[in-house]
Amino acid sequence: MDMHTVVVGTSGTTAEDVVAVARHGARVELSAAAVDALAASRLIVDALAAKPEPVYGVSTGFGALASRHISTDLRARLQRNIVRSHAAGMGPRVEREVVRALMFLRLKTVASGHTGVRPEVAQTMADVLNAGITPVVHEYGSLGCSGDLAPLSHCALTLMGEGEAEGPDGTVRPADELLAAHGITTVELREKEGLALLNGTDGMLGMLVMALADLKNLYTSADITAALSLEALLGTDKVLAPELHAIRPHPGQGASADNMLRVLAGSGLTGHHQDDAPRVQDAYSVRCAPQVNGAGRDTLDHAAVVAGRELASSVDNPVVLPDGRVESNGNFHGAPVAYVLDFLAIVAADLGSICERRTDRLLDKNRSHGLPPFLADDAGVDSGLMIAQYTQAALVSEMKRLAVPASADSIPSSAMQEDHVSMGWSAARKLRTAVDNLARIVAVELYAATRAVELRAAEGLVPAPASQAAVAALRAAGAEGPGPDRFLAPDLAAADAFVRAGGLVAAVEPVTGPLA
């Protein structure tokens, strides 16, 4: 575990802190201000609980059952029951990093002092994270409204010492055994606490934050692979000139063009070795790479703005306000997060599509300007990268299906009390698959483009220094260069791991300087 400590205060958290806790095991600590805010809001809830008037979430049932006033002697049972009944997820387990992000973001809202949860409950949440205990959360159970209910309920169940969780050694055991083994006392939930632990957009938000981190790397990697493909196809870099992008000033477009231009600096291939019938223009997949990649980058920036607002939010229902009111609201609705999750799936699909078109061009002897068919060593005897492109095409086709928006759907629930839902959890789950697939698609283009650049170099043409650095790093990572046919899947897997880990960006930046 990373010994870095993330301090949770009353005013939200950052994307960097979410990634540190979810992926790198950073420790979590409550600030003194958060503990004070928790205690102060709890006093308000306790005072309301003592009054005869019903208050939603404090002394009433939930959702469509909110009309029933619950007597004092049944309220602990009420809070325990909402967690048990809502922990109704089904299907495969979701990833450990998703559950850790979910738990951490719920703690972020609890620590704001707007939920009425006692300090000791918040501390137990932090203790579970720090112990490396991960509740078992299932794929299905959230409609993205009234929060990610089933996923959050499975996490709350662990705090109560019920259900199952995974220990730091990866073994799934009863939650009470894991808590006891780490010296953590189970919590007995009081008024409003069960509801407060379930009512947020934390799952979909956590997946959004991690997708943004992954996509930033993939978009920079895709700029590099586009530049390598342009170079291998003997394209022109004149279309990357900054003055051309200044007259259509989309920030992402300019950034992508600048990245490509830096990668191609010093190339002996670009625009100088055209065919007998010189091209006036390169194909769209080559010439318009900055426009497509750049539009995606601008969409990432918009999604990051939405994520930032959500990270600064306190999402619960009802909420405890500083003036002592406890008010119902609709802030748990996942629409703002769901929309950008779907937007990102759309731009990821389009980026994958343009990558595949360049790969196909590299392999087609009629369009590759002198490269061997399928970049094969002895075409006919060897098939080269023919089926690598098939695999890439299958991934692109799947990406198009994943781009169908989940947030355009809604399905009524809770006896029509919750009659319009966001489906944000579903949008987040399919985006995770899309991001995984995009890494594979970029990796296939990289593998093809580096092979093509090496074949050009064998003809005596000198690639750009950044291209040479990319080729050398990829080969060192285990993806071999040109030659007779061999078992190709391990090479593609090595390229995928290289791209996914940020290896491509790290390889070229010592030559290009920092890329956007």
C-alpha positions as MATLAB code, in Angstrom:
seq = 'MDMHTVVVGTSGTTAEDVVAVARHGARVELSAAAVDALAASRLIVDALAAKPEPVYGVSTGFGALASRHISTDLRARLQRNIVRSHAAGMGPRVEREVVRALMFLRLKTVASGHTGVRPEVAQTMADVLNAGITPVVHEYGSLGCSGDLAPLSHCALTLMGEGEAEGPDGTVRPADELLAAHGITTVELREKEGLALLNGTDGMLGMLVMALADLKNLYTSADITAALSLEALLGTDKVLAPELHAIRPHPGQGASADNMLRVLAGSGLTGHHQDDAPRVQDAYSVRCAPQVNGAGRDTLDHAAVVAGRELASSVDNPVVLPDGRVESNGNFHGAPVAYVLDFLAIVAADLGSICERRTDRLLDKNRSHGLPPFLADDAGVDSGLMIAQYTQAALVSEMKRLAVPASADSIPSSAMQEDHVSMGWSAARKLRTAVDNLARIVAVELYAATRAVELRAAEGLVPAPASQAAVAALRAAGAEGPGPDRFLAPDLAAADAFVRAGGLVAAVEPVTGPLA';
ca = [
       0.000    0.000    0.000;
       1.031    3.570   -0.725;
       1.734    5.380    2.550;
       0.495    8.665    1.076;
      -2.358   10.019    3.211;
      -5.456   11.734    1.856;
      -7.097   14.067    4.360;
     -10.870   14.294    4.001;
     -12.283   17.679    4.921;
     -15.669   19.348    4.661;
     -15.343   20.822    1.166;
     -15.032   17.832   -1.132;
     -12.018   16.152   -2.659;
      -9.953   16.050   -5.847;
      -9.747   13.637   -8.754;
      -6.128   12.957   -7.843;
      -7.144   11.906   -4.333;
      -9.826    9.566   -5.679;
      -7.281    7.809   -7.898;
      -4.744    7.661   -5.048;
      -7.205    5.914   -2.724;
      -8.918    3.736   -5.327;
      -5.897    2.515   -7.257;
      -2.857    3.090   -5.100;
      -4.057    2.276   -1.595;
      -3.522    5.745   -0.142;
      -4.552    6.031    3.502;
      -7.537    8.146    4.505;
      -7.751   10.492    7.460;
     -10.586   12.727    8.663;
      -9.663   16.343    9.284;
     -10.476   17.970   12.630;
     -12.901   20.276   10.811;
     -14.717   17.273    9.364;
     -15.066   15.639   12.776;
     -16.482   18.896   14.183;
     -18.928   19.233   11.270;
     -20.067   15.637   11.723;
     -20.708   16.198   15.421;
     -22.569   19.454   14.823;
     -24.896   17.997   12.182;
     -25.545   14.984   14.381;
     -26.821   17.239   17.167;
     -29.397   18.614   14.710;
     -30.561   15.121   13.731;
     -30.768   14.001   17.358;
     -32.899   17.048   18.210;
     -35.274   16.358   15.334;
     -35.469   12.681   16.258;
     -36.709   13.649   19.722;
     -39.626   15.675   18.321;
     -43.070   14.169   17.653;
     -43.282   15.616   14.116;
     -42.158   13.174   11.371;
     -38.999   14.070    9.454;
     -38.147   12.159    6.268;
     -35.215    9.799    6.739;
     -35.084   10.461   10.474;
     -38.443    9.234   11.714;
     -40.211    7.987    8.570;
     -39.983    5.139    6.088;
     -38.243    5.602    2.758;
     -39.220    6.208   -0.848;
     -42.809    5.196   -1.482;
     -43.065    4.212    2.224;
     -42.200    7.712    3.472;
     -45.723    8.328    4.752;
     -45.273    6.006    7.735;
     -44.065    7.574   10.983;
     -41.620    5.246   12.742;
     -41.663    5.039   16.537;
     -38.460    5.579   18.511;
     -38.049    1.934   19.471;
     -38.059    0.836   15.801;
     -35.652    3.371   14.318;
     -32.418    1.432   14.760;
     -34.146   -1.528   13.145;
     -35.361    0.765   10.335;
     -31.808    1.886    9.514;
     -30.469   -1.656    9.692;
     -33.294   -2.903    7.499;
     -32.797   -0.348    4.734;
     -29.199   -1.480    4.360;
     -30.083   -5.165    4.373;
     -32.998   -4.862    1.956;
     -31.161   -2.549   -0.436;
     -28.073   -4.800   -0.555;
     -29.783   -6.663   -3.384;
     -27.158   -6.566   -6.129;
     -26.678   -9.412   -8.575;
     -24.174  -10.504  -11.167;
     -20.369  -10.487  -11.228;
     -18.344   -8.568   -8.674;
     -17.196   -5.122   -9.731;
     -13.522   -4.240   -9.586;
     -11.738   -3.473   -6.318;
     -10.754    0.022   -7.451;
     -14.388    0.865   -8.217;
     -15.511   -0.219   -4.740;
     -12.717    1.750   -3.065;
     -13.645    4.852   -5.068;
     -17.304    4.331   -4.135;
     -16.496    4.053   -0.418;
     -14.110    6.999   -0.429;
     -16.556    9.299   -2.216;
     -19.351    8.364    0.171;
     -17.017    9.230    3.032;
     -16.306   12.560    1.320;
     -20.009   13.461    1.421;
     -20.478   12.160    4.965;
     -17.537   14.299    6.125;
     -19.163   17.439    4.715;
     -21.414   17.652    7.762;
     -24.591   17.700    5.660;
     -25.668   14.111    6.294;
     -26.138   13.855   10.062;
     -23.910   10.790   10.390;
     -21.982   10.418   13.668;
     -18.194   10.891   13.631;
     -17.622    7.292   14.730;
     -19.428    5.950   11.641;
     -17.272    8.090    9.367;
     -14.156    6.903   11.180;
     -15.195    3.288   10.663;
     -15.533    3.980    6.936;
     -11.975    5.320    6.915;
     -10.738    2.354    8.960;
     -12.222   -0.144    6.495;
     -10.516    1.620    3.585;
      -7.204    1.766    5.425;
      -7.386   -1.927    6.304;
      -7.709   -2.811    2.615;
     -11.117   -4.411    3.177;
     -13.272   -4.289    0.038;
     -16.992   -5.100    0.254;
     -18.378   -7.479   -2.365;
     -20.389   -5.266   -4.753;
     -22.253   -6.634   -7.761;
     -22.667   -5.441  -11.337;
     -26.429   -4.885  -11.245;
     -28.499   -2.973   -8.709;
     -28.220    0.734   -9.460;
     -30.547    2.816  -11.626;
     -28.447    5.912  -10.958;
     -31.166    7.640   -8.965;
     -31.593    7.936   -5.218;
     -27.919    7.169   -5.563;
     -26.119    3.986   -6.499;
     -28.361    2.216   -4.021;
     -27.452   -1.466   -4.141;
     -23.686   -0.912   -4.544;
     -23.585    1.537   -1.629;
     -25.780   -0.763    0.460;
     -23.321   -3.641    0.075;
     -20.615   -1.281    1.388;
     -22.773   -0.179    4.318;
     -23.511   -3.824    5.101;
     -19.806   -4.388    5.662;
     -19.735   -1.588    8.266;
     -22.466   -3.477   10.118;
     -20.368   -6.663    9.987;
     -22.749   -8.410    7.614;
     -22.348   -9.850    4.136;
     -19.006  -10.630    2.506;
     -15.894   -8.631    1.758;
     -12.449   -9.180    0.306;
      -9.465   -8.879    2.592;
      -6.160   -7.270    1.646;
      -4.876  -10.740    0.680;
      -7.637  -11.102   -1.925;
      -9.618  -13.714   -0.003;
     -13.380  -13.235    0.337;
     -14.590  -13.832    3.885;
     -17.562  -12.898    6.092;
     -17.346   -9.184    6.830;
     -17.497   -9.594   10.612;
     -14.422  -11.856   10.539;
     -12.448   -9.347    8.478;
     -13.412   -6.416   10.708;
     -12.491   -8.344   13.845;
      -9.147   -9.396   12.360;
      -8.278   -5.718   11.851;
      -9.599   -4.526   15.211;
     -12.552   -2.655   13.696;
     -15.790   -2.514   15.699;
     -19.030   -2.938   13.759;
     -21.440    0.016   13.780;
     -25.006    0.088   15.070;
     -26.742    2.559   12.776;
     -28.973    5.250   14.277;
     -31.539    7.686   12.850;
     -30.844    8.718    9.241;
     -27.461    6.940    9.077;
     -28.536    3.973    6.976;
     -30.146    6.260    4.430;
     -27.130    8.600    4.398;
     -24.777    5.743    3.546;
     -26.806    4.761    0.443;
     -27.884    7.983   -1.183;
     -25.225    9.251   -3.594;
     -23.755    9.201   -7.076;
     -20.476    7.852   -5.715;
     -20.133    4.747   -7.892;
     -20.733    6.465  -11.197;
     -18.587    9.429  -10.125;
     -15.679    7.216   -9.091;
     -15.771    5.437  -12.437;
     -15.938    8.797  -14.249;
     -12.852   10.077  -12.437;
     -10.834    6.955  -13.226;
     -12.007    6.929  -16.859;
     -10.841   10.518  -17.260;
      -7.391    9.597  -15.952;
      -7.173    6.664  -18.372;
      -8.522    8.605  -21.348;
      -6.044   11.442  -20.866;
      -3.238    8.929  -21.369;
      -5.008    7.269  -24.307;
      -5.680   10.532  -26.128;
      -2.036   11.533  -25.911;
      -1.042    8.025  -26.984;
      -3.445    8.260  -29.939;
      -1.848   11.538  -31.054;
       1.503    9.743  -31.075;
       0.212    6.730  -33.009;
      -1.502    9.023  -35.519;
       1.818   10.788  -36.077;
       3.609    7.462  -36.537;
       0.997    6.342  -39.069;
       1.252    9.632  -40.957;
       5.012    9.186  -41.081;
       4.830    5.551  -42.214;
       2.372    6.536  -44.964;
       4.747    9.283  -46.166;
       2.069   11.846  -45.392;
       2.532   15.565  -45.076;
       2.928   17.328  -41.763;
       1.959   20.680  -43.298;
      -1.623   20.121  -42.127;
      -0.356   20.329  -38.540;
       0.897   23.902  -38.866;
      -0.252   25.996  -35.893;
      -1.558   28.812  -38.101;
      -4.064   26.399  -39.657;
      -5.441   25.402  -36.267;
      -5.460   28.976  -34.983;
      -8.216   29.836  -37.457;
     -10.438   27.112  -35.970;
      -9.514   27.640  -32.338;
     -10.845   24.541  -30.599;
      -8.319   24.007  -27.770;
      -8.189   20.224  -28.110;
      -7.591   20.377  -31.848;
      -4.652   22.718  -31.402;
      -3.211   20.519  -28.658;
      -3.450   17.351  -30.737;
      -1.880   19.025  -33.782;
       0.959   20.321  -31.642;
       1.538   16.859  -30.162;
       1.739   15.304  -33.620;
       4.043   18.023  -34.921;
       6.421   17.484  -32.008;
       6.519   13.738  -32.605;
       7.276   14.270  -36.306;
      10.014   16.888  -35.796;
      13.130   15.891  -37.734;
      11.423   13.147  -39.763;
      12.959   12.171  -43.080;
       9.722   10.539  -44.223;
       6.971   13.167  -44.091;
       6.021   14.697  -47.411;
       9.327   14.027  -49.149;
       8.939   10.617  -50.759;
       5.609   10.704  -52.532;
       4.565    8.300  -55.278;
       4.941    8.919  -58.992;
       1.475   10.517  -58.779;
       1.978   12.828  -55.798;
      -0.863   13.232  -53.347;
      -2.340   16.662  -53.009;
      -4.009   15.613  -49.753;
      -3.797   12.709  -47.331;
      -6.888   10.674  -46.450;
      -9.208   11.991  -43.770;
      -8.054    9.463  -41.182;
      -4.562   10.961  -41.484;
      -5.286   14.599  -42.292;
      -8.154   15.070  -39.838;
      -6.581   13.307  -36.857;
      -6.184   16.566  -34.868;
      -9.815   17.495  -35.485;
     -11.155   14.130  -34.296;
      -8.698   13.634  -31.437;
      -9.097   17.279  -30.462;
     -12.883   17.184  -30.295;
     -12.545   14.218  -27.983;
     -10.084   16.128  -25.830;
     -12.544   19.008  -25.480;
     -15.213   16.523  -24.413;
     -12.830   15.193  -21.756;
     -12.365   18.746  -20.498;
     -16.136   19.225  -20.225;
     -16.487   15.926  -18.368;
     -13.698   16.964  -16.001;
     -15.599   20.171  -15.174;
     -18.707   18.128  -14.310;
     -16.632   15.704  -12.243;
     -15.026   18.602  -10.384;
     -18.405   20.046   -9.450;
     -19.603   16.651   -8.275;
     -16.428   16.100   -6.234;
     -17.195   19.366   -4.429;
     -20.815   18.363   -3.781;
     -22.617   16.860   -0.814;
     -25.083   14.416   -2.310;
     -27.673   13.065    0.120;
     -31.403   13.174    0.791;
     -32.450   14.681    3.076;
     -29.577   17.053    3.853;
     -28.737   18.873    7.054;
     -28.387   22.609    6.410;
     -26.301   24.974    8.582;
     -29.431   26.743    9.847;
     -30.682   23.485   11.365;
     -33.194   22.529    8.698;
     -33.282   18.975    7.341;
     -34.648   19.234    3.817;
     -35.554   16.748    1.121;
     -34.092   17.359   -2.341;
     -33.264   15.699   -5.665;
     -29.495   16.158   -5.687;
     -28.955   12.403   -5.761;
     -30.190   12.246   -9.366;
     -27.310   11.096  -11.548;
     -28.184   12.945  -14.770;
     -25.176   15.346  -14.801;
     -22.736   12.468  -14.372;
     -24.628   10.041  -16.615;
     -24.610   12.435  -19.571;
     -20.859   12.939  -19.587;
     -20.224    9.226  -19.090;
     -22.201    8.651  -22.278;
     -20.438   11.507  -24.085;
     -17.103    9.872  -23.271;
     -18.239    6.517  -24.645;
     -19.174    8.263  -27.905;
     -15.843   10.038  -28.347;
     -13.905    6.907  -27.358;
     -15.745    4.974  -30.079;
     -14.919    7.601  -32.679;
     -11.265    7.722  -31.660;
     -11.100    3.938  -31.939;
     -12.727    4.113  -35.363;
     -10.199    6.567  -36.826;
      -7.298    4.559  -35.364;
      -8.583    1.439  -37.101;
      -8.920    3.256  -40.441;
      -5.250    4.240  -40.336;
      -4.253    0.675  -39.446;
      -6.214   -0.666  -42.398;
      -4.500    1.850  -44.691;
      -1.061    0.755  -43.473;
      -1.877   -2.862  -44.360;
      -3.415   -2.286  -47.809;
      -0.751   -2.336  -50.537;
      -3.033   -0.231  -52.769;
      -3.107    2.633  -50.262;
       0.099    2.306  -48.224;
       2.440    3.874  -50.808;
       4.947    1.103  -51.157;
       4.632   -0.876  -47.945;
       4.331   -4.678  -48.314;
       0.835   -6.208  -48.145;
      -0.272   -6.531  -44.510;
       3.306   -5.516  -43.544;
       4.169   -9.186  -44.081;
       7.721  -10.470  -44.417;
       6.906  -12.684  -47.430;
       3.322  -11.873  -48.409;
       1.392  -14.991  -49.297;
       3.610  -17.250  -47.247;
       3.186  -14.789  -44.363;
      -0.118  -13.096  -43.443;
       1.566  -10.351  -41.436;
      -0.858   -8.206  -39.439;
      -3.986   -9.165  -41.385;
      -5.813  -10.639  -38.402;
      -4.514   -8.050  -35.954;
      -6.649   -5.622  -37.950;
      -9.594   -8.048  -37.726;
      -9.244   -8.005  -33.963;
      -9.041   -4.225  -33.964;
     -12.131   -4.025  -36.196;
     -14.067   -6.301  -33.825;
     -13.153   -4.013  -30.947;
     -14.273   -0.944  -32.902;
     -17.588   -2.576  -33.697;
     -18.096   -3.322  -30.002;
     -17.201    0.300  -29.178;
     -20.003    1.517  -31.434;
     -22.506   -0.604  -29.515;
     -21.146    0.710  -26.217;
     -21.620    4.270  -27.487;
     -25.421    3.895  -27.387;
     -26.339    6.179  -24.472;
     -27.613    4.639  -21.264;
     -28.836    8.031  -20.016;
     -31.462    8.217  -22.768;
     -33.248    5.398  -20.954;
     -35.314    5.507  -17.778;
     -37.295    2.813  -16.011;
     -39.731    3.656  -13.191;
     -39.233    2.105   -9.761;
     -40.366    2.264   -6.129;
     -44.090    2.201   -6.917;
     -43.645    5.195   -9.264;
     -42.082    7.369   -6.553;
     -38.800    7.163   -8.424;
     -40.354    7.560  -11.856;
     -37.407    9.025  -13.780;
     -33.912    7.633  -13.271;
     -30.514    8.410  -14.811;
     -29.010    4.965  -15.512;
     -25.669    6.581  -14.671;
     -24.206    3.419  -13.133;
     -24.916    1.567  -16.380;
     -23.310    4.391  -18.374;
     -20.229    4.109  -16.165;
     -20.001    0.348  -16.454;
     -20.092    0.365  -20.250;
     -17.585    3.233  -20.355;
     -15.116    1.112  -18.400;
     -15.378   -1.555  -21.101;
     -15.022    1.095  -23.802;
     -11.855    2.487  -22.201;
     -10.350   -1.002  -22.000;
     -11.159   -1.614  -25.650;
      -9.781    1.756  -26.728;
      -6.422    0.907  -25.166;
      -6.340   -2.282  -27.235;
      -7.286   -0.426  -30.429;
      -4.566    2.194  -29.947;
      -2.109   -0.619  -29.203;
      -2.860   -2.344  -32.523;
      -2.320    0.885  -34.459;
       0.927    1.436  -32.572;
       2.095   -2.089  -33.366;
       1.306   -1.672  -37.073;
       2.726    1.848  -37.335;
       6.012    0.987  -35.636;
       6.459   -2.026  -37.916;
       5.772    0.185  -40.942;
       8.236    2.854  -39.760;
      10.900    0.179  -39.296;
      10.270   -1.094  -42.832;
      10.698    2.464  -44.153;
      13.917    2.797  -42.165;
      15.193   -0.406  -43.782;
      14.774    1.391  -47.131;
      17.136    4.120  -45.938;
      14.540    6.673  -44.835;
      15.204    8.205  -41.426;
      12.244    8.357  -38.986;
      11.821   11.205  -36.537;
      13.837   10.899  -33.309;
      10.604   10.614  -31.307;
       9.427    7.806  -33.584;
      12.697    5.984  -33.078;
      12.277    6.332  -29.310;
       8.733    4.918  -29.513;
       9.893    1.943  -31.584;
      12.790    1.158  -29.250;
      10.623    1.346  -26.117;
       7.890   -0.842  -27.609;
      10.419   -3.462  -28.640;
      11.966   -3.390  -25.158;
       8.463   -3.942  -23.745;
       8.222   -7.268  -25.590;
       6.410   -6.422  -28.833;
       8.765   -7.642  -31.556;
       9.505   -5.953  -34.888;
       9.158   -7.051  -38.539;
       9.883  -10.622  -39.544;
       8.252  -13.907  -40.499;
       4.875  -14.773  -39.001;
       4.870  -15.791  -35.353;
       2.323  -16.249  -32.559;
       0.984  -12.695  -32.590;
      -1.246  -12.472  -29.506;
       1.662  -12.025  -27.043;
       3.037   -9.117  -29.086;
      -0.370   -7.416  -29.118;
      -0.769   -8.010  -25.378;
       2.649   -6.443  -24.762;
       1.683   -3.417  -26.879;
      -1.596   -3.101  -24.971;
       0.142   -3.187  -21.583;
       2.719   -0.675  -22.836;
       0.069    1.827  -23.967;
      -2.188    1.298  -20.939;
       0.640    1.947  -18.470;
       1.605    5.208  -20.186;
       4.763    3.704  -21.665;
       4.303    5.278  -25.097;
       3.946    8.798  -23.736;
       6.894    8.266  -21.387;
       9.025    7.006  -24.283;
       8.594   10.039  -26.532;
       8.425   12.912  -24.040;
      12.207   12.961  -23.396;
      12.493   13.821  -27.109;
       9.393   15.986  -27.639;
       9.105   17.632  -24.247;
       5.831   17.340  -22.269;
       2.850   16.558  -24.489;
      -0.692   17.751  -23.890;
];
